[in-house]
């Protein structure tokens, strides 16, 4: 999941974007998600989103697949985005449902079907009910995932019940399943999922790739140790106020219920990358919260403790 670097005036830093993309590819990432939730897609104009996708695909140079997030509050603008980016080497589109008015299931189906008519590449359903307010029932989810235009799903509910339900449909529908949290990487792979698209992979991609590859190689003990290492990054992704161990225990409890939206940590993630050696700022698009001096110090202390450097 590629963050979108910004300059101090909140304009897009395309040089920083290119450096991050090269870093992720060199660290072994098997694909890139551009303009996802941590790419701040809701806060960019239509024109900026198209430019970001153009620069990202150009930087990737076909070395790995690039998935572009499609998140608009109306069908017409989403269709226009697909048309505008059609000449670009985008491999698939991750489509999140409109998040303003709540829509009925039949309208969700219609939305994806109409986008499918405009897209000549696969669509992935972005399941993130804590932001969209849409949490399909098992029957509704089955109907959605059986649409001809849907090739996969990114499940960011961070709910184990939802994961098991969607994974049970995966084989039947012939889909690829990706979890939206690196904390669930091994759980996803054990149940037949394809992998993860997650924030922690944008911070320490080599760690997540190593865990993934260890599991596929049958090195299950090593994979388990690396998964525990991923949990150590919970303070960066969630809160510096509690030890990682306590947050890990809390996550295991919360993953059994439907989570509500959490406070955005985009600026903290960018500050982590900045202090790890990337020439980018921690700036995020307003109204997302900017980094505080307290959090800058927390990031510095975290990096010193864990020895994280580019």
DRENDO-1510 file (C-alpha; in Angstrom, 1 decimal, always signed):
<recs>
REC; n; res; u; v; w
REC; 1; UNK; +0.0; +0.0; +0.0 .
REC; 2; UNK; +1.8; +3.1; -1.3 .
REC; 3; UNK; +1.5; +6.3; +0.7 .
REC; 4; UNK; +1.2; +9.5; -1.4 .
REC; 5; UNK; +4.1; +11.9; -0.4 .
REC; 6; UNK; +3.3; +15.6; -0.3 .
REC; 7; UNK; +5.4; +18.7; -0.2 .
REC; 8; UNK; +5.0; +21.3; +2.5 .
REC; 9; UNK; +2.3; +23.1; +0.5 .
REC; 10; UNK; +0.3; +19.8; +0.2 .
REC; 11; UNK; +1.0; +19.3; -3.5 .
REC; 12; UNK; +2.0; +15.8; -4.6 .
REC; 13; UNK; +5.7; +15.0; -4.4 .
REC; 14; UNK; +6.1; +12.8; -7.5 .
REC; 15; UNK; +9.8; +12.3; -6.9 .
REC; 16; UNK; +9.1; +11.0; -3.4 .
REC; 17; UNK; +6.5; +8.7; -4.9 .
REC; 18; UNK; +8.9; +7.2; -7.4 .
REC; 19; UNK; +11.5; +6.6; -4.6 .
REC; 20; UNK; +9.0; +4.8; -2.5 .
REC; 21; UNK; +7.8; +2.6; -5.4 .
REC; 22; UNK; +11.4; +1.7; -6.2 .
REC; 23; UNK; +12.0; +0.9; -2.6 .
REC; 24; UNK; +9.0; -1.4; -2.3 .
REC; 25; UNK; +9.9; -3.2; -5.5 .
REC; 26; UNK; +13.5; -3.7; -4.4 .
REC; 27; UNK; +12.3; -5.0; -1.1 .
REC; 28; UNK; +10.4; -7.8; -2.9 .
REC; 29; UNK; +6.8; -6.6; -2.8 .
REC; 30; UNK; +4.7; -8.6; -5.3 .
REC; 31; UNK; +2.5; -5.7; -6.2 .
REC; 32; UNK; +1.5; -2.1; -5.4 .
REC; 33; UNK; -1.7; -0.6; -4.3 .
REC; 34; UNK; -1.8; +3.1; -5.2 .
REC; 35; UNK; -4.3; +5.6; -3.8 .
REC; 36; UNK; -5.6; +3.1; -1.2 .
REC; 37; UNK; -6.8; +4.3; +2.2 .
REC; 38; UNK; -3.3; +5.1; +3.3 .
REC; 39; UNK; -2.7; +6.8; -0.1 .
REC; 40; UNK; -5.3; +9.4; +1.0 .
REC; 41; UNK; -7.4; +8.9; -2.1 .
REC; 42; UNK; -10.6; +10.7; -0.8 .
REC; 43; UNK; -8.6; +14.0; -0.4 .
REC; 44; UNK; -7.2; +14.3; -4.0 .
REC; 45; UNK; -9.0; +15.9; -6.9 .
REC; 46; UNK; -10.0; +13.8; -9.9 .
REC; 47; UNK; -7.1; +15.2; -11.9 .
REC; 48; UNK; -4.6; +14.6; -9.2 .
REC; 49; UNK; -5.7; +11.0; -8.8 .
REC; 50; UNK; -5.2; +10.4; -12.5 .
REC; 51; UNK; -1.7; +12.0; -12.4 .
REC; 52; UNK; -0.8; +9.9; -9.4 .
REC; 53; UNK; -1.7; +6.7; -11.2 .
REC; 54; UNK; +0.2; +7.8; -14.3 .
REC; 55; UNK; +3.4; +8.5; -12.3 .
REC; 56; UNK; +3.1; +5.4; -10.3 .
REC; 57; UNK; +2.7; +3.1; -13.3 .
REC; 58; UNK; +5.5; +4.9; -15.0 .
REC; 59; UNK; +7.7; +4.4; -12.0 .
REC; 60; UNK; +6.8; +0.7; -11.6 .
REC; 61; UNK; +7.8; +0.1; -15.3 .
REC; 62; UNK; +5.8; -3.2; -15.4 .
REC; 63; UNK; +8.1; -4.8; -12.8 .
REC; 64; UNK; +5.1; -5.7; -10.5 .
REC; 65; UNK; +1.3; -5.4; -10.9 .
REC; 66; UNK; -0.2; -2.0; -10.0 .
REC; 67; UNK; -3.7; -1.8; -8.5 .
REC; 68; UNK; -5.4; +1.5; -8.5 .
REC; 69; UNK; -8.1; +2.4; -5.9 .
REC; 70; UNK; -11.4; +3.7; -7.2 .
REC; 71; UNK; -13.2; +5.6; -4.5 .
REC; 72; UNK; -15.7; +8.3; -5.5 .
REC; 73; UNK; -19.1; +9.3; -4.1 .
REC; 74; UNK; -20.8; +8.9; -7.5 .
REC; 75; UNK; -20.9; +6.4; -10.3 .
REC; 76; UNK; -20.3; +8.9; -13.1 .
REC; 77; UNK; -17.0; +10.1; -11.7 .
REC; 78; UNK; -15.8; +6.6; -11.0 .
REC; 79; UNK; -16.6; +5.6; -14.6 .
REC; 80; UNK; -14.7; +8.7; -15.9 .
REC; 81; UNK; -11.7; +7.7; -13.8 .
REC; 82; UNK; -11.7; +4.2; -15.4 .
REC; 83; UNK; -11.9; +5.8; -18.8 .
REC; 84; UNK; -9.1; +8.3; -18.0 .
REC; 85; UNK; -6.7; +5.6; -16.7 .
REC; 86; UNK; -7.6; +3.0; -19.3 .
REC; 87; UNK; -4.5; +3.8; -21.4 .
REC; 88; UNK; -2.2; +3.4; -18.4 .
REC; 89; UNK; -0.7; +0.0; -17.4 .
REC; 90; UNK; -3.0; -0.5; -14.4 .
REC; 91; UNK; -3.5; -4.3; -13.7 .
REC; 92; UNK; -6.6; -4.1; -11.6 .
REC; 93; UNK; -8.9; -1.7; -9.8 .
REC; 94; UNK; -9.8; -1.9; -6.1 .
REC; 95; UNK; -13.3; -0.4; -5.8 .
REC; 96; UNK; -14.7; +1.0; -2.6 .
REC; 97; UNK; -18.4; +1.7; -2.4 .
REC; 98; UNK; -19.7; +5.3; -2.1 .
REC; 99; UNK; -19.5; +6.5; +1.5 .
REC; 100; UNK; -22.0; +9.4; +1.8 .
REC; 101; UNK; -25.5; +8.1; +1.8 .
REC; 102; UNK; -26.1; +4.5; +2.8 .
REC; 103; UNK; -27.2; +2.4; -0.2 .
REC; 104; UNK; -29.1; -0.8; -0.5 .
REC; 105; UNK; -27.6; -4.1; -1.6 .
REC; 106; UNK; -29.2; -4.1; -5.0 .
REC; 107; UNK; -27.7; -0.6; -5.6 .
REC; 108; UNK; -24.3; -1.9; -4.6 .
REC; 109; UNK; -24.6; -4.7; -7.1 .
REC; 110; UNK; -25.7; -2.3; -9.8 .
REC; 111; UNK; -22.7; +0.0; -9.0 .
REC; 112; UNK; -20.2; -2.8; -9.5 .
REC; 113; UNK; -21.9; -4.1; -12.6 .
REC; 114; UNK; -21.9; -0.7; -14.3 .
REC; 115; UNK; -18.2; -0.2; -13.5 .
REC; 116; UNK; -17.5; -3.6; -14.8 .
REC; 117; UNK; -19.0; -2.5; -18.1 .
REC; 118; UNK; -16.5; +0.3; -18.2 .
REC; 119; UNK; -13.4; -1.6; -17.1 .
REC; 120; UNK; -11.4; -3.9; -19.3 .
REC; 121; UNK; -9.4; -5.0; -16.3 .
REC; 122; UNK; -10.3; -7.0; -13.1 .
REC; 123; UNK; -12.2; -5.3; -10.3 .
REC; 124; UNK; -11.6; -6.1; -6.6 .
REC; 125; UNK; -14.3; -5.5; -4.0 .
REC; 126; UNK; -13.0; -3.3; -1.1 .
REC; 127; UNK; -14.7; -4.5; +2.0 .
REC; 128; UNK; -14.2; -1.8; +4.7 .
REC; 129; UNK; -17.5; -1.5; +6.6 .
REC; 130; UNK; -16.1; +0.7; +9.4 .
REC; 131; UNK; -15.8; +3.4; +6.8 .
REC; 132; UNK; -18.5; +2.7; +4.3 .
REC; 133; UNK; -21.2; +1.6; +6.8 .
REC; 134; UNK; -22.0; -1.3; +4.4 .
REC; 135; UNK; -21.6; -4.8; +5.8 .
REC; 136; UNK; -23.3; -7.3; +3.6 .
REC; 137; UNK; -25.0; -10.4; +5.0 .
REC; 138; UNK; -23.5; -13.8; +4.0 .
REC; 139; UNK; -26.0; -14.2; +1.2 .
REC; 140; UNK; -25.4; -10.6; +0.0 .
REC; 141; UNK; -21.7; -11.1; +0.1 .
REC; 142; UNK; -22.0; -14.3; -1.9 .
REC; 143; UNK; -24.1; -12.5; -4.5 .
REC; 144; UNK; -21.6; -9.7; -4.7 .
REC; 145; UNK; -18.5; -11.9; -5.0 .
REC; 146; UNK; -20.2; -14.0; -7.7 .
REC; 147; UNK; -20.5; -11.0; -10.1 .
REC; 148; UNK; -18.6; -11.6; -13.3 .
REC; 149; UNK; -16.7; -8.4; -12.9 .
REC; 150; UNK; -15.3; -9.2; -9.5 .
REC; 151; UNK; -12.0; -11.0; -9.5 .
REC; 152; UNK; -11.0; -10.6; -5.8 .
REC; 153; UNK; -11.6; -8.9; -2.5 .
REC; 154; UNK; -9.6; -6.8; -0.1 .
REC; 155; UNK; -11.1; -7.4; +3.4 .
REC; 156; UNK; -10.2; -4.5; +5.7 .
REC; 157; UNK; -12.9; -5.3; +8.3 .
REC; 158; UNK; -10.1; -6.8; +10.5 .
REC; 159; UNK; -12.9; -9.2; +11.7 .
REC; 160; UNK; -12.1; -12.9; +11.8 .
REC; 161; UNK; -15.7; -13.8; +11.3 .
REC; 162; UNK; -15.9; -11.8; +8.2 .
REC; 163; UNK; -12.6; -13.3; +7.0 .
REC; 164; UNK; -13.7; -16.8; +7.5 .
REC; 165; UNK; -17.0; -16.1; +5.8 .
REC; 166; UNK; -15.4; -14.4; +2.7 .
REC; 167; UNK; -12.7; -17.1; +2.5 .
REC; 168; UNK; -15.3; -19.8; +2.4 .
REC; 169; UNK; -16.8; -18.2; -0.7 .
REC; 170; UNK; -13.4; -17.6; -2.3 .
REC; 171; UNK; -13.0; -21.0; -4.0 .
REC; 172; UNK; -16.6; -21.2; -5.0 .
REC; 173; UNK; -16.4; -17.8; -6.7 .
REC; 174; UNK; -12.9; -18.3; -8.0 .
REC; 175; UNK; -11.5; -15.2; -6.3 .
REC; 176; UNK; -8.3; -13.9; -4.8 .
REC; 177; UNK; -8.6; -12.8; -1.2 .
REC; 178; UNK; -6.4; -10.2; +0.4 .
REC; 179; UNK; -6.6; -9.1; +4.1 .
REC; 180; UNK; -6.2; -5.4; +4.8 .
REC; 181; UNK; -4.1; -6.0; +7.9 .
REC; 182; UNK; -0.6; -7.4; +8.1 .
REC; 183; UNK; -1.5; -8.6; +11.6 .
REC; 184; UNK; -3.6; -11.2; +9.9 .
REC; 185; UNK; -1.1; -12.3; +7.3 .
REC; 186; UNK; -0.5; -15.9; +8.5 .
REC; 187; UNK; -4.2; -16.3; +9.4 .
REC; 188; UNK; -5.0; -15.3; +5.8 .
REC; 189; UNK; -2.4; -17.7; +4.2 .
REC; 190; UNK; -3.4; -20.6; +6.4 .
REC; 191; UNK; -7.0; -20.3; +5.2 .
REC; 192; UNK; -6.1; -20.1; +1.5 .
REC; 193; UNK; -5.9; -16.3; +1.0 .
REC; 194; UNK; -3.5; -14.7; -1.4 .
REC; 195; UNK; -1.8; -12.3; +0.9 .
REC; 196; UNK; -2.3; -8.8; +2.4 .
REC; 197; UNK; -2.4; -5.2; +1.2 .
REC; 198; UNK; -1.6; -3.3; +4.4 .
REC; 199; UNK; +0.0; -0.3; +6.2 .
REC; 200; UNK; +2.8; -2.2; +7.8 .
REC; 201; UNK; +4.0; -3.3; +4.4 .
REC; 202; UNK; +4.5; +0.3; +3.5 .
REC; 203; UNK; +6.7; +0.8; +6.6 .
REC; 204; UNK; +8.8; -2.4; +6.6 .
REC; 205; UNK; +8.0; -4.2; +3.3 .
REC; 206; UNK; +10.9; -6.6; +3.7 .
REC; 207; UNK; +9.5; -8.0; +6.9 .
REC; 208; UNK; +6.1; -8.7; +5.5 .
REC; 209; UNK; +7.5; -10.2; +2.3 .
REC; 210; UNK; +9.8; -12.4; +4.4 .
REC; 211; UNK; +6.9; -13.7; +6.5 .
REC; 212; UNK; +4.9; -14.4; +3.4 .
REC; 213; UNK; +7.7; -16.2; +1.7 .
REC; 214; UNK; +8.7; -18.2; +4.8 .
REC; 215; UNK; +5.1; -19.5; +5.0 .
REC; 216; UNK; +5.0; -20.5; +1.3 .
REC; 217; UNK; +8.4; -22.2; +1.7 .
REC; 218; UNK; +7.0; -24.3; +4.6 .
REC; 219; UNK; +9.2; -22.6; +7.2 .
REC; 220; UNK; +6.2; -22.2; +9.6 .
REC; 221; UNK; +8.2; -21.6; +12.7 .
REC; 222; UNK; +10.1; -18.8; +11.1 .
REC; 223; UNK; +6.9; -17.4; +9.6 .
REC; 224; UNK; +5.4; -17.4; +13.1 .
REC; 225; UNK; +8.4; -15.5; +14.5 .
REC; 226; UNK; +8.1; -12.9; +11.7 .
REC; 227; UNK; +4.4; -12.5; +12.3 .
REC; 228; UNK; +5.1; -11.7; +15.9 .
REC; 229; UNK; +7.7; -9.2; +14.7 .
REC; 230; UNK; +5.0; -7.5; +12.6 .
REC; 231; UNK; +2.9; -7.2; +15.8 .
REC; 232; UNK; +5.7; -5.1; +17.2 .
REC; 233; UNK; +4.7; -2.3; +14.8 .
REC; 234; UNK; +1.3; -1.9; +16.4 .
REC; 235; UNK; +2.4; +1.3; +18.2 .
REC; 236; UNK; +3.2; +3.0; +14.9 .
REC; 237; UNK; -0.1; +1.9; +13.3 .
REC; 238; UNK; -2.4; +2.3; +16.3 .
REC; 239; UNK; -1.1; +4.1; +19.5 .
REC; 240; UNK; +2.2; +4.9; +21.2 .
REC; 241; UNK; +0.5; +5.0; +24.6 .
REC; 242; UNK; +0.3; +1.3; +25.1 .
REC; 243; UNK; +3.0; -1.4; +24.8 .
REC; 244; UNK; +2.8; -3.6; +21.7 .
REC; 245; UNK; +2.1; -6.7; +23.7 .
REC; 246; UNK; -1.0; -5.2; +25.3 .
REC; 247; UNK; -2.2; -3.9; +21.9 .
REC; 248; UNK; -1.7; -7.4; +20.4 .
REC; 249; UNK; -3.9; -8.9; +23.1 .
REC; 250; UNK; -6.5; -6.2; +22.5 .
REC; 251; UNK; -6.4; -6.8; +18.7 .
REC; 252; UNK; -7.2; -10.5; +19.2 .
REC; 253; UNK; -10.3; -9.6; +21.2 .
REC; 254; UNK; -11.4; -6.8; +18.8 .
REC; 255; UNK; -10.9; -8.9; +15.8 .
REC; 256; UNK; -13.9; -11.0; +16.9 .
REC; 257; UNK; -16.3; -8.0; +16.7 .
REC; 258; UNK; -17.0; -5.4; +14.0 .
REC; 259; UNK; -14.5; -2.6; +14.5 .
REC; 260; UNK; -15.4; +1.1; +14.3 .
REC; 261; UNK; -13.3; +3.5; +12.4 .
REC; 262; UNK; -10.0; +4.3; +14.1 .
REC; 263; UNK; -8.1; +7.6; +14.3 .
REC; 264; UNK; -6.0; +8.2; +11.1 .
REC; 265; UNK; -2.3; +7.7; +11.4 .
REC; 266; UNK; -1.2; +8.8; +7.9 .
REC; 267; UNK; +1.1; +11.5; +9.1 .
REC; 268; UNK; +2.8; +9.2; +11.6 .
REC; 269; UNK; +3.4; +6.6; +8.9 .
REC; 270; UNK; +5.0; +9.2; +6.7 .
REC; 271; UNK; +7.1; +10.5; +9.6 .
REC; 272; UNK; +8.3; +6.9; +10.2 .
REC; 273; UNK; +9.4; +6.7; +6.5 .
REC; 274; UNK; +11.0; +10.2; +6.7 .
REC; 275; UNK; +13.0; +9.2; +9.8 .
REC; 276; UNK; +13.9; +5.9; +8.2 .
REC; 277; UNK; +15.8; +7.8; +5.5 .
REC; 278; UNK; +13.3; +8.8; +2.8 .
REC; 279; UNK; +13.5; +12.4; +1.6 .
REC; 280; UNK; +9.7; +13.0; +2.1 .
REC; 281; UNK; +7.7; +15.1; +4.5 .
REC; 282; UNK; +5.1; +13.9; +7.0 .
REC; 283; UNK; +2.6; +16.2; +5.4 .
REC; 284; UNK; -0.9; +14.9; +4.8 .
REC; 285; UNK; -3.9; +16.4; +3.0 .
REC; 286; UNK; -6.2; +18.5; +5.1 .
REC; 287; UNK; -8.4; +17.7; +7.0 .
REC; 288; UNK; -6.3; +14.7; +8.0 .
REC; 289; UNK; -4.4; +15.5; +11.2 .
REC; 290; UNK; -0.8; +16.6; +10.8 .
REC; 291; UNK; +2.1; +15.2; +12.8 .
REC; 292; UNK; +2.5; +16.5; +16.4 .
REC; 293; UNK; +5.9; +17.2; +18.1 .
REC; 294; UNK; +5.0; +14.5; +20.6 .
REC; 295; UNK; +4.4; +11.9; +17.9 .
REC; 296; UNK; +7.6; +12.9; +16.1 .
REC; 297; UNK; +9.5; +12.2; +19.3 .
REC; 298; UNK; +7.6; +8.9; +19.7 .
REC; 299; UNK; +8.6; +7.8; +16.2 .
REC; 300; UNK; +12.2; +8.7; +16.9 .
REC; 301; UNK; +12.2; +6.7; +20.1 .
REC; 302; UNK; +10.5; +3.8; +18.4 .
REC; 303; UNK; +13.1; +3.7; +15.5 .
REC; 304; UNK; +16.0; +3.9; +18.0 .
REC; 305; UNK; +14.6; +1.0; +20.0 .
REC; 306; UNK; +13.9; -1.2; +17.1 .
REC; 307; UNK; +16.8; -0.3; +15.0 .
REC; 308; UNK; +14.7; +0.5; +11.9 .
REC; 309; UNK; +16.5; +2.3; +9.1 .
REC; 310; UNK; +16.3; +2.4; +5.3 .
</recs>
